[in-house]
Amino acid sequence: MPVTKTWRPLLVALLAAVALPVAAQEKAGKKKLYCWDQDGKRICADSLPPEALGVAREEISSGSGMMRTTAEVQRALTDVERAAQAEEEAVRRTEAAAAETRRRTDQAMLTSFQTEDELRRVFAERVNLVDNSIATTRYNVTSLREGLVTLLRTAGERELSGKPVPEKIANDIRARHAQLRYNTALQASYERQRGELDTEIEQTLQRYRELKGIAPAAGDAGAATAAATPPAP
């Protein structure tokens, strides 16, 4: 039925009456309610004060006549917590890098060495290098000690006879003593490396067997270094 001029004002009024509640609902749906804990109390407000910006809170919106939680905002971290978080992240990155390095090392080991004997030969070369360094420092320590004893005996005899110790002998004693201390520490370092190398060899061989699916032979522990180890002087 066509709308007459008499009905048109009434129709406009009805449409306006229907539109007002809808607009009101849409406007209400845009409102938020903020709730947070403060001094042991639960506080809710339609605006967030500055002092509550850094605390944990819930943001609740109303729409279609229902209240619903739309977001949960965590409180701001303290300096200590941020430092701890950064440390945890650094540890995580370090562990991930170590795992990736181990994966690449395993892959390189499988690619480079077709048999366990090939891997043993590489370790045998390292063992020889360290053992040669130990032998050299042992010889140097013995030689320096004997020379220092001779110099000290000479200086002692001159003092006992009432003669002054020449400056050259005193300087030689100081220099020989410093060299002896250095070479003694160097020898200890090489011997420590030698012990660590034995452990590294055994662990690497075990890892290689695991990757290859090889069962270790009975009495095989330490066999990688036995043939390369020279007799003690």
Secondary structure, 3 states (H helix, E strand, C coil): CCCCCCCHHHHHHHHHHHHHHHHHHHHHHCCEEEEEEECCEEEEECCCCHHHCCCCEEEEEEECCEEEEEEEECCCCCHHHHHHHHHHHHHHHHHHHHHHHHHHHHHHHHHHCCCHHHHHHHHHHHHHHHHHHHHHHHHHHHHHHHHHHHHHHHHHHHHHCCCCCCHHHHHHHHHHHHHHHHHHHHHHHHHHHHHHHHHHHHHHHHHHHHHHCCCCCCCCCCHHHHCCCCCCC
